[in-house]
Amino acid sequence: MQYIVYSTNAVNFINISHSIHWVAPL
């Protein structure tokens, strides 16, 4: 269960990172 949660958080983090990159690319 923890592995699934960790994987989900990792995917969400990547999605947020991509969103920030598109909104304000550094």
N, C-alpha and C positions, 0 to 999 in steps of 0.2 A: 504493500500500500504506500509506504513512504517513497518508494522508487517512482511510482506512478505520479504522486504529488510533486516530487522533485522534477520529473520530466515535464509536467504541465507548467510548473513555474518557469522552467528554462525556456519553454516555447513562448510563454507570455512575455518573458524578459526580451527574447529575440524580437518578438512582434513590436514591443514598445520601442526597442532600439531602432528598428527600421522606421517606425512612425516618426520618431524624433529626427532621424536622419533625413527623412523626406520633408519634414516641416522646417527644420533648421539644420541643414548639413554643415558639419564642422570642417 
